[in-house]
Amino acid sequence: MKAFRLDELEAERAANDGAYLQFLRERNMSVGLYALDAGELDPQKPHQQDEVYLVVSGRASITVGMETTQVARGSVVYVPAGVAHKFHHITEDLRVVVVFSPPES
């Protein structure tokens, strides 16, 4: 078993001065913590893996392909591989757990 605490992951991510911290990598998936502060622009480009986002804090909108929805704590969003997607209109610091399958390269 592997267990993680979000507060510890957030501290590690912040200490490494990056928006993304991969904290688990297995044969069929990887998991990370993604952070965007209020008003920040999301620089993501489409990934070669399917993704699932679980919003753990914050508020924003996300556009996946041609669809847009608002997200907040507890929101779960699936993004198919190769589809353009971005968080935007981030009104509260956003912290998102991201699952990639297969693992992000």
N, CA, C and O atoms as a Tinker XYZ file with bonds, in Angstrom:
   420  protein
     1  N      0.838000   -1.184000    0.000000    73     2
     2  CA     0.000000    0.000000    0.000000    64     1     3
     3  C      0.882000    1.246000    0.000000    63     2     4     5
     4  O      1.966000    1.270000    0.582000    81     3
     5  N      0.379000    2.270000   -0.669000    73     3     6
     6  CA     1.004000    3.591000   -0.620000    64     5     7
     7  C     -0.100000    4.566000   -0.232000    63     6     8     9
     8  O     -1.205000    4.509000   -0.771000    81     7
     9  N      0.198000    5.449000    0.694000    73     7    10
    10  CA    -0.788000    6.429000    1.149000    64     9    11
    11  C     -0.147000    7.813000    1.125000    63    10    12    13
    12  O      1.052000    7.948000    1.367000    81    11
    13  N     -0.929000    8.819000    0.839000    73    11    14
    14  CA    -0.421000   10.181000    0.685000    64    13    15
    15  C     -1.342000   11.154000    1.399000    63    14    16    17
    16  O     -2.541000   10.911000    1.535000    81    15
    17  N     -0.764000   12.259000    1.852000    73    15    18
    18  CA    -1.535000   13.356000    2.464000    64    17    19
    19  C     -1.422000   14.569000    1.549000    63    18    20    21
    20  O     -0.324000   14.968000    1.160000    81    19
    21  N     -2.567000   15.147000    1.213000    73    19    22
    22  CA    -2.560000   16.278000    0.287000    64    21    23
    23  C     -1.739000   17.454000    0.808000    63    22    24    25
    24  O     -1.058000   18.118000    0.026000    81    23
    25  N     -1.790000   17.724000    2.108000    73    23    26
    26  CA    -1.023000   18.856000    2.630000    64    25    27
    27  C      0.477000   18.633000    2.441000    63    26    28    29
    28  O      1.206000   19.578000    2.139000    81    27
    29  N      0.946000   17.394000    2.616000    73    27    30
    30  CA     2.363000   17.093000    2.408000    64    29    31
    31  C      2.742000   17.165000    0.927000    63    30    32    33
    32  O      3.819000   17.644000    0.575000    81    31
    33  N      1.842000   16.682000    0.068000    73    31    34
    34  CA     2.104000   16.758000   -1.376000    64    33    35
    35  C      2.166000   18.207000   -1.840000    63    34    36    37
    36  O      3.015000   18.569000   -2.653000    81    35
    37  N      1.264000   19.032000   -1.321000    73    35    38
    38  CA     1.248000   20.454000   -1.689000    64    37    39
    39  C      2.534000   21.133000   -1.228000    63    38    40    41
    40  O      3.090000   21.952000   -1.960000    81    39
    41  N      3.010000   20.811000   -0.046000    73    39    42
    42  CA     4.261000   21.398000    0.453000    64    41    43
    43  C      5.438000   20.969000   -0.417000    63    42    44    45
    44  O      6.307000   21.785000   -0.725000    81    43
    45  N      5.477000   19.700000   -0.815000    73    43    46
    46  CA     6.553000   19.214000   -1.676000    64    45    47
    47  C      6.495000   19.875000   -3.046000    63    46    48    49
    48  O      7.522000   20.279000   -3.591000    81    47
    49  N      5.280000   19.986000   -3.603000    73    47    50
    50  CA     5.122000   20.642000   -4.908000    64    49    51
    51  C      5.599000   22.080000   -4.839000    63    50    52    53
    52  O      6.336000   22.530000   -5.716000    81    51
    53  N      5.194000   22.804000   -3.815000    73    51    54
    54  CA     5.577000   24.211000   -3.670000    64    53    55
    55  C      7.089000   24.355000   -3.482000    63    54    56    57
    56  O      7.697000   25.280000   -4.021000    81    55
    57  N      7.691000   23.448000   -2.723000    73    55    58
    58  CA     9.138000   23.499000   -2.483000    64    57    59
    59  C      9.924000   23.265000   -3.771000    63    58    60    61
    60  O     11.028000   23.785000   -3.932000    81    59
    61  N      9.357000   22.488000   -4.682000    73    59    62
    62  CA    10.013000   22.211000   -5.962000    64    61    63
    63  C      9.713000   23.274000   -6.997000    63    62    64    65
    64  O     10.184000   23.189000   -8.132000    81    63
    65  N      8.923000   24.287000   -6.613000    73    63    66
    66  CA     8.650000   25.446000   -7.451000    64    65    67
    67  C      8.083000   25.076000   -8.817000    63    66    68    69
    68  O      8.498000   25.623000   -9.839000    81    67
    69  N      7.139000   24.151000   -8.826000    73    67    70
    70  CA     6.502000   23.766000  -10.077000    64    69    71
    71  C      5.002000   23.637000   -9.900000    63    70    72    73
    72  O      4.508000   23.501000   -8.780000    81    71
    73  N      4.277000   23.680000  -11.016000    73    71    74
    74  CA     2.822000   23.554000  -10.962000    64    73    75
    75  C      2.383000   22.107000  -10.808000    63    74    76    77
    76  O      1.257000   21.848000  -10.383000    81    75
    77  N      3.268000   21.143000  -11.151000    73    75    78
    78  CA     2.870000   19.730000  -11.150000    64    77    79
    79  C      3.871000   18.893000  -10.377000    63    78    80    81
    80  O      5.083000   19.049000  -10.530000    81    79
    81  N      3.350000   18.003000   -9.544000    73    79    82
    82  CA     4.173000   17.053000   -8.801000    64    81    83
    83  C      3.613000   15.658000   -9.034000    63    82    84    85
    84  O      2.511000   15.343000   -8.585000    81    83
    85  N      4.368000   14.827000   -9.732000    73    83    86
    86  CA     3.970000   13.419000   -9.869000    64    85    87
    87  C      4.374000   12.714000   -8.578000    63    86    88    89
    88  O      5.538000   12.755000   -8.181000    81    87
    89  N      3.408000   12.065000   -7.923000    73    87    90
    90  CA     3.741000   11.410000   -6.666000    64    89    91
    91  C      3.522000    9.903000   -6.690000    63    90    92    93
    92  O      3.825000    9.222000   -5.710000    81    91
    93  N      3.008000    9.379000   -7.776000    73    91    94
    94  CA     2.834000    7.935000   -7.903000    64    93    95
    95  C      2.962000    7.555000   -9.371000    63    94    96    97
    96  O      2.365000    8.189000  -10.241000    81    95
    97  N      3.744000    6.522000   -9.635000    73    95    98
    98  CA     3.887000    6.024000  -11.003000    64    97    99
    99  C      3.901000    4.510000  -10.944000    63    98   100   101
   100  O      4.740000    3.909000  -10.274000    81    99
   101  N      2.965000    3.900000  -11.651000    73    99   102
   102  CA     2.855000    2.445000  -11.733000    64   101   103
   103  C      2.795000    2.060000  -13.205000    63   102   104   105
   104  O      2.808000    2.922000  -14.083000    81   103
   105  N      2.730000    0.768000  -13.463000    73   103   106
   106  CA     2.759000    0.278000  -14.847000    64   105   107
   107  C      1.622000    0.843000  -15.696000    63   106   108   109
   108  O      1.833000    1.163000  -16.866000    81   107
   109  N      0.427000    0.972000  -15.134000    73   107   110
   110  CA    -0.740000    1.362000  -15.930000    64   109   111
   111  C     -1.249000    2.774000  -15.669000    63   110   112   113
   112  O     -2.224000    3.200000  -16.287000    81   111
   113  N     -0.599000    3.509000  -14.757000    73   111   114
   114  CA    -1.086000    4.858000  -14.460000    64   113   115
   115  C     -0.022000    5.650000  -13.724000    63   114   116   117
   116  O      0.935000    5.098000  -13.181000    81   115
   117  N     -0.219000    6.960000  -13.724000    73   115   118
   118  CA     0.558000    7.841000  -12.856000    64   117   119
   119  C     -0.417000    8.844000  -12.249000    63   118   120   121
   120  O     -1.478000    9.121000  -12.808000    81   119
   121  N     -0.030000    9.383000  -11.088000    73   119   122
   122  CA    -0.899000   10.310000  -10.367000    64   121   123
   123  C     -0.062000   11.490000   -9.910000    63   122   124   125
   124  O      1.070000   11.329000   -9.454000    81   123
   125  N     -0.635000   12.680000  -10.037000    73   123   126
   126  CA     0.082000   13.871000   -9.624000    64   125   127
   127  C     -0.846000   14.918000   -9.060000    63   126   128   129
   128  O     -2.069000   14.794000   -9.124000    81   127
   129  N     -0.243000   15.955000   -8.504000    73   127   130
   130  CA    -0.964000   17.111000   -7.985000    64   129   131
   131  C     -0.638000   18.290000   -8.887000    63   130   132   133
   132  O      0.531000   18.609000   -9.106000    81   131
   133  N     -1.677000   18.936000   -9.409000    73   131   134
   134  CA    -1.532000   20.079000  -10.314000    64   133   135
   135  C     -2.080000   21.302000   -9.616000    63   134   136   137
   136  O     -3.152000   21.252000   -9.014000    81   135
   137  N     -1.343000   22.412000   -9.695000    73   135   138
   138  CA    -1.736000   23.629000   -8.992000    64   137   139
   139  C     -1.688000   24.831000   -9.919000    63   138   140   141
   140  O     -0.706000   25.055000  -10.625000    81   139
   141  N     -2.755000   25.588000   -9.902000    73   139   142
   142  CA    -2.818000   26.866000  -10.613000    64   141   143
   143  C     -3.421000   27.880000   -9.650000    63   142   144   145
   144  O     -4.462000   27.622000   -9.046000    81   143
   145  N     -2.773000   29.030000   -9.507000    73   143   146
   146  CA    -3.285000   30.046000   -8.608000    64   145   147
   147  C     -4.348000   30.893000   -9.295000    63   146   148   149
   148  O     -4.427000   30.930000  -10.523000    81   147
   149  N     -5.157000   31.566000   -8.500000    73   147   150
   150  CA    -6.221000   32.423000   -9.029000    64   149   151
   151  C     -5.639000   33.390000  -10.049000    63   150   152   153
   152  O     -4.615000   34.028000   -9.806000    81   151
   153  N     -6.306000   33.488000  -11.194000    73   151   154
   154  CA    -5.887000   34.390000  -12.259000    64   153   155
   155  C     -4.789000   33.858000  -13.156000    63   154   156   157
   156  O     -4.489000   34.470000  -14.182000    81   155
   157  N     -4.179000   32.735000  -12.800000    73   155   158
   158  CA    -3.085000   32.173000  -13.585000    64   157   159
   159  C     -3.617000   31.543000  -14.875000    63   158   160   161
   160  O     -4.772000   31.123000  -14.940000    81   159
   161  N     -2.758000   31.482000  -15.904000    73   159   162
   162  CA    -3.112000   30.832000  -17.160000    64   161   163
   163  C     -2.621000   29.391000  -17.144000    63   162   164   165
   164  O     -1.525000   29.111000  -16.658000    81   163
   165  N     -3.421000   28.484000  -17.669000    73   163   166
   166  CA    -3.086000   27.062000  -17.735000    64   165   167
   167  C     -2.331000   26.796000  -19.030000    63   166   168   169
   168  O     -2.895000   26.968000  -20.111000    81   167
   169  N     -1.054000   26.375000  -18.949000    73   167   170
   170  CA    -0.254000   26.175000  -20.156000    64   169   171
   171  C     -0.384000   24.791000  -20.797000    63   170   172   173
   172  O      0.368000   24.474000  -21.718000    81   171
   173  N     -1.309000   23.970000  -20.335000    73   171   174
   174  CA    -1.396000   22.584000  -20.821000    64   173   175
   175  C     -1.618000   22.482000  -22.324000    63   174   176   177
   176  O     -2.245000   23.334000  -22.954000    81   175
   177  N     -1.082000   21.418000  -22.857000    73   175   178
   178  CA    -1.342000   21.004000  -24.243000    64   177   179
   179  C     -1.942000   19.602000  -24.168000    63   178   180   181
   180  O     -1.807000   18.943000  -23.137000    81   179
   181  N     -2.595000   19.129000  -25.216000    73   179   182
   182  CA    -3.175000   17.779000  -25.172000    64   181   183
   183  C     -2.122000   16.730000  -24.816000    63   182   184   185
   184  O     -0.967000   16.818000  -25.232000    81   183
   185  N     -2.546000   15.745000  -24.043000    73   183   186
   186  CA    -1.668000   14.654000  -23.632000    64   185   187
   187  C     -1.978000   13.399000  -24.438000    63   186   188   189
   188  O     -3.053000   13.270000  -25.025000    81   187
   189  N     -1.028000   12.487000  -24.456000    73   187   190
   190  CA    -1.213000   11.227000  -25.173000    64   189   191
   191  C     -1.923000   10.187000  -24.314000    63   190   192   193
   192  O     -2.169000    9.070000  -24.769000    81   191
   193  N     -2.250000   10.541000  -23.091000    73   191   194
   194  CA    -2.908000    9.614000  -22.167000    64   193   195
   195  C     -4.307000   10.120000  -21.820000    63   194   196   197
   196  O     -4.578000   11.319000  -21.877000    81   195
   197  N     -5.188000    9.190000  -21.461000    73   195   198
   198  CA    -6.450000    9.582000  -20.852000    64   197   199
   199  C     -6.131000   10.198000  -19.497000    63   198   200   201
   200  O     -5.149000    9.831000  -18.852000    81   199
   201  N     -6.982000   11.151000  -19.065000    73   199   202
   202  CA    -6.779000   11.810000  -17.779000    64   201   203
   203  C     -8.086000   11.882000  -17.007000    63   202   204   205
   204  O     -9.166000   11.994000  -17.588000    81   203
   205  N     -7.968000   11.817000  -15.702000    73   203   206
   206  CA    -9.078000   12.109000  -14.808000    64   205   207
   207  C     -8.588000   13.165000  -13.831000    63   206   208   209
   208  O     -7.541000   13.002000  -13.203000    81   207
   209  N     -9.350000   14.252000  -13.703000    73   207   210
   210  CA    -9.052000   15.319000  -12.765000    64   209   211
   211  C    -10.040000   15.238000  -11.609000    63   210   212   213
   212  O    -11.246000   15.112000  -11.821000    81   211
   213  N     -9.519000   15.312000  -10.379000    73   211   214
   214  CA   -10.345000   15.428000   -9.179000    64   213   215
   215  C     -9.961000   16.743000   -8.509000    63   214   216   217
   216  O     -8.843000   16.894000   -8.017000    81   215
   217  N    -10.884000   17.685000   -8.493000    73   215   218
   218  CA   -10.601000   18.993000   -7.895000    64   217   219
   219  C    -10.697000   18.851000   -6.374000    63   218   220   221
   220  O    -11.736000   18.468000   -5.836000    81   219
   221  N     -9.591000   19.169000   -5.695000    73   219   222
   222  CA    -9.579000   19.068000   -4.236000    64   221   223
   223  C     -9.781000   20.430000   -3.569000    63   222   224   225
   224  O    -10.174000   20.495000   -2.404000    81   223
   225  N     -9.516000   21.512000   -4.297000    73   223   226
   226  CA    -9.826000   22.848000   -3.783000    64   225   227
   227  C     -9.780000   23.841000   -4.936000    63   226   228   229
   228  O     -9.160000   23.599000   -5.971000    81   227
   229  N    -10.458000   24.969000   -4.724000    73   227   230
   230  CA   -10.455000   26.041000   -5.708000    64   229   231
   231  C    -11.685000   26.061000   -6.589000    63   230   232   233
   232  O    -12.565000   25.206000   -6.489000    81   231
   233  N    -11.721000   27.064000   -7.461000    73   231   234
   234  CA   -12.829000   27.237000   -8.406000    64   233   235
   235  C    -12.272000   27.721000   -9.739000    63   234   236   237
   236  O    -11.377000   28.565000   -9.794000    81   235
   237  N    -12.829000   27.161000  -10.811000    73   235   238
   238  CA   -12.389000   27.542000  -12.154000    64   237   239
   239  C    -13.410000   27.028000  -13.158000    63   238   240   241
   240  O    -14.399000   26.389000  -12.797000    81   239
   241  N    -13.153000   27.317000  -14.404000    73   239   242
   242  CA   -13.849000   26.675000  -15.514000    64   241   243
   243  C    -12.837000   25.804000  -16.215000    63   242   244   245
   244  O    -11.636000   26.061000  -16.143000    81   243
   245  N    -13.314000   24.766000  -16.900000    73   243   246
   246  CA   -12.450000   23.945000  -17.731000    64   245   247
   247  C    -13.154000   23.752000  -19.060000    63   246   248   249
   248  O    -14.360000   23.514000  -19.119000    81   247
   249  N    -12.376000   23.860000  -20.121000    73   247   250
   250  CA   -12.869000   23.566000  -21.454000    64   249   251
   251  C    -12.150000   22.324000  -21.944000    63   250   252   253
   252  O    -10.921000   22.258000  -21.942000    81   251
   253  N    -12.934000   21.338000  -22.366000    73   251   254
   254  CA   -12.416000   20.084000  -22.916000    64   253   255
   255  C    -13.026000   19.966000  -24.307000    63   254   256   257
   256  O    -14.239000   19.821000  -24.455000    81   255
   257  N    -12.164000   20.029000  -25.327000    73   255   258
   258  CA   -12.701000   20.054000  -26.687000    64   257   259
   259  C    -13.542000   21.311000  -26.854000    63   258   260   261
   260  O    -13.033000   22.423000  -26.711000    81   259
   261  N    -14.823000   21.143000  -27.155000    73   259   262
   262  CA   -15.733000   22.274000  -27.351000    64   261   263
   263  C    -16.680000   22.480000  -26.173000    63   262   264   265
   264  O    -17.564000   23.335000  -26.235000    81   263
   265  N    -16.505000   21.703000  -25.097000    73   263   266
   266  CA   -17.404000   21.785000  -23.942000    64   265   267
   267  C    -16.723000   22.499000  -22.783000    63   266   268   269
   268  O    -15.542000   22.282000  -22.515000    81   267
   269  N    -17.482000   23.353000  -22.098000    73   267   270
   270  CA   -16.977000   24.087000  -20.938000    64   269   271
   271  C    -17.903000   23.847000  -19.756000    63   270   272   273
   272  O    -19.125000   23.807000  -19.899000    81   271
   273  N    -17.293000   23.689000  -18.580000    73   271   274
   274  CA   -18.069000   23.551000  -17.350000    64   273   275
   275  C    -17.299000   24.202000  -16.218000    63   274   276   277
   276  O    -16.082000   24.374000  -16.299000    81   275
   277  N    -18.013000   24.564000  -15.162000    73   275   278
   278  CA   -17.374000   25.102000  -13.970000    64   277   279
   279  C    -17.020000   23.948000  -13.048000    63   278   280   281
   280  O    -17.745000   22.956000  -12.970000    81   279
   281  N    -15.892000   24.086000  -12.348000    73   279   282
   282  CA   -15.452000   23.052000  -11.417000    64   281   283
   283  C    -15.120000   23.693000  -10.076000    63   282   284   285
   284  O    -14.744000   24.862000   -9.991000    81   283
   285  N    -15.272000   22.886000   -9.035000    73   283   286
   286  CA   -14.942000   23.282000   -7.667000    64   285   287
   287  C    -14.642000   21.999000   -6.902000    63   286   288   289
   288  O    -14.692000   20.904000   -7.464000    81   287
   289  N    -14.331000   22.143000   -5.623000    73   287   290
   290  CA   -14.011000   20.983000   -4.790000    64   289   291
   291  C    -15.024000   19.861000   -5.001000    63   290   292   293
   292  O    -16.232000   20.071000   -4.894000    81   291
   293  N    -14.511000   18.663000   -5.302000    73   291   294
   294  CA   -15.365000   17.501000   -5.514000    64   293   295
   295  C    -15.693000   17.224000   -6.964000    63   294   296   297
   296  O    -16.235000   16.163000   -7.275000    81   295
   297  N    -15.382000   18.148000   -7.866000    73   295   298
   298  CA   -15.649000   17.919000   -9.287000    64   297   299
   299  C    -14.677000   16.892000   -9.842000    63   298   300   301
   300  O    -13.503000   16.870000   -9.472000    81   299
   301  N    -15.173000   16.041000  -10.731000    73   299   302
   302  CA   -14.357000   15.048000  -11.415000    64   301   303
   303  C    -14.576000   15.231000  -12.908000    63   302   304   305
   304  O    -15.715000   15.286000  -13.371000    81   303
   305  N    -13.474000   15.326000  -13.670000    73   303   306
   306  CA   -13.557000   15.561000  -15.113000    64   305   307
   307  C    -12.685000   14.529000  -15.821000    63   306   308   309
   308  O    -11.530000   14.318000  -15.451000    81   307
   309  N    -13.247000   13.895000  -16.834000    73   307   310
   310  CA   -12.499000   12.957000  -17.682000    64   309   311
   311  C    -12.106000   13.667000  -18.970000    63   310   312   313
   312  O    -12.930000   14.336000  -19.594000    81   311
   313  N    -10.836000   13.520000  -19.369000    73   311   314
   314  CA   -10.333000   14.093000  -20.612000    64   313   315
   315  C     -9.724000   12.969000  -21.442000    63   314   316   317
   316  O     -8.724000   12.379000  -21.032000    81   315
   317  N    -10.309000   12.659000  -22.603000    73   315   318
   318  CA    -9.731000   11.612000  -23.460000    64   317   319
   319  C     -8.363000   12.018000  -24.009000    63   318   320   321
   320  O     -8.084000   13.204000  -24.189000    81   319
   321  N     -7.535000   11.048000  -24.267000    73   319   322
   322  CA    -6.214000   11.286000  -24.840000    64   321   323
   323  C     -6.327000   12.115000  -26.118000    63   322   324   325
   324  O     -7.214000   11.887000  -26.940000    81   323
   325  N     -5.424000   13.072000  -26.275000    73   323   326
   326  CA    -5.352000   13.855000  -27.491000    64   325   327
   327  C     -6.309000   15.020000  -27.598000    63   326   328   329
   328  O     -6.243000   15.769000  -28.573000    81   327
   329  N     -7.204000   15.207000  -26.630000    73   327   330
   330  CA    -8.201000   16.277000  -26.703000    64   329   331
   331  C     -7.659000   17.526000  -25.999000    63   330   332   333
   332  O     -7.159000   17.451000  -24.877000    81   331
   333  N     -7.768000   18.671000  -26.673000    73   331   334
   334  CA    -7.336000   19.943000  -26.085000    64   333   335
   335  C     -8.179000   20.260000  -24.859000    63   334   336   337
   336  O     -9.392000   20.053000  -24.856000    81   335
   337  N     -7.523000   20.766000  -23.815000    73   335   338
   338  CA    -8.236000   21.105000  -22.579000    64   337   339
   339  C     -7.431000   22.132000  -21.796000    63   338   340   341
   340  O     -6.201000   22.128000  -21.829000    81   339
   341  N     -8.138000   23.011000  -21.091000    73   339   342
   342  CA    -7.503000   24.039000  -20.272000    64   341   343
   343  C     -8.447000   24.460000  -19.160000    63   342   344   345
   344  O     -9.662000   24.541000  -19.340000    81   343
   345  N     -7.844000   24.728000  -17.991000    73   343   346
   346  CA    -8.561000   25.423000  -16.927000    64   345   347
   347  C     -8.457000   26.917000  -17.232000    63   346   348   349
   348  O     -7.446000   27.376000  -17.763000    81   347
   349  N     -9.498000   27.669000  -16.899000    73   347   350
   350  CA    -9.491000   29.111000  -17.118000    64   349   351
   351  C    -10.459000   29.761000  -16.150000    63   350   352   353
   352  O    -11.194000   29.076000  -15.438000    81   351
   353  N    -10.456000   31.090000  -16.127000    73   351   354
   354  CA   -11.281000   31.834000  -15.176000    64   353   355
   355  C    -11.125000   31.238000  -13.770000    63   354   356   357
   356  O    -12.105000   30.917000  -13.099000    81   355
   357  N     -9.879000   31.104000  -13.353000    73   355   358
   358  CA    -9.561000   30.535000  -12.042000    64   357   359
   359  C     -9.785000   31.628000  -11.004000    63   358   360   361
   360  O     -9.017000   32.587000  -10.924000    81   359
   361  N    -10.840000   31.477000  -10.211000    73   359   362
   362  CA   -11.206000   32.512000   -9.249000    64   361   363
   363  C    -10.703000   32.214000   -7.843000    63   362   364   365
   364  O    -10.621000   33.121000   -7.015000    81   363
   365  N    -10.364000   30.959000   -7.560000    73   363   366
   366  CA    -9.754000   30.563000   -6.283000    64   365   367
   367  C     -8.631000   29.595000   -6.612000    63   366   368   369
   368  O     -8.760000   28.772000   -7.518000    81   367
   369  N     -7.518000   29.693000   -5.870000    73   367   370
   370  CA    -6.380000   28.807000   -6.116000    64   369   371
   371  C     -6.860000   27.379000   -6.323000    63   370   372   373
   372  O     -7.604000   26.839000   -5.504000    81   371
   373  N     -6.431000   26.773000   -7.421000    73   371   374
   374  CA    -6.923000   25.468000   -7.853000    64   373   375
   375  C     -5.893000   24.391000   -7.549000    63   374   376   377
   376  O     -4.723000   24.520000   -7.911000    81   375
   377  N     -6.334000   23.323000   -6.879000    73   375   378
   378  CA    -5.490000   22.156000   -6.615000    64   377   379
   379  C     -6.256000   20.931000   -7.105000    63   378   380   381
   380  O     -7.390000   20.678000   -6.698000    81   379
   381  N     -5.602000   20.175000   -7.995000    73   379   382
   382  CA    -6.272000   19.091000   -8.701000    64   381   383
   383  C     -5.397000   17.844000   -8.660000    63   382   384   385
   384  O     -4.205000   17.912000   -8.958000    81   383
   385  N     -5.983000   16.701000   -8.290000    73   383   386
   386  CA    -5.298000   15.420000   -8.411000    64   385   387
   387  C     -5.558000   14.924000   -9.825000    63   386   388   389
   388  O     -6.701000   14.888000  -10.281000    81   387
   389  N     -4.481000   14.540000  -10.519000    73   387   390
   390  CA    -4.571000   14.111000  -11.915000    64   389   391
   391  C     -4.119000   12.660000  -12.022000    63   390   392   393
   392  O     -3.044000   12.295000  -11.546000    81   391
   393  N     -4.958000   11.835000  -12.658000    73   391   394
   394  CA    -4.604000   10.444000  -12.928000    64   393   395
   395  C     -4.418000   10.306000  -14.435000    63   394   396   397
   396  O     -5.321000   10.614000  -15.212000    81   395
   397  N     -3.230000    9.838000  -14.841000    73   395   398
   398  CA    -2.945000    9.567000  -16.245000    64   397   399
   399  C     -2.934000    8.056000  -16.463000    63   398   400   401
   400  O     -2.372000    7.311000  -15.660000    81   399
   401  N     -3.550000    7.612000  -17.542000    73   399   402
   402  CA    -3.499000    6.191000  -17.890000    64   401   403
   403  C     -3.386000    6.071000  -19.403000    63   402   404   405
   404  O     -4.251000    6.556000  -20.132000    81   403
   405  N     -2.321000    5.426000  -19.880000    73   403   406
   406  CA    -1.165000    4.886000  -19.165000    64   405   407
   407  C     -0.368000    6.021000  -18.530000    63   406   408   409
   408  O     -0.736000    7.184000  -18.690000    81   407
   409  N      0.728000    5.712000  -17.804000    73   407   410
   410  CA     1.480000    6.755000  -17.117000    64   409   411
   411  C      1.949000    7.840000  -18.068000    63   410   412   413
   412  O      2.232000    7.588000  -19.240000    81   411
   413  N      2.024000    9.054000  -17.539000    73   411   414
   414  CA     2.543000   10.176000  -18.319000    64   413   415
   415  C      4.000000    9.889000  -18.655000    63   414   416   417
   416  O      4.758000    9.402000  -17.816000    81   415
   417  N      4.382000   10.196000  -19.885000    73   415   418
   418  CA     5.765000    9.929000  -20.302000    64   417   419
   419  C      6.695000   11.052000  -19.936000    63   418   420
   420  O      7.891000   10.980000  -20.218000    81   419
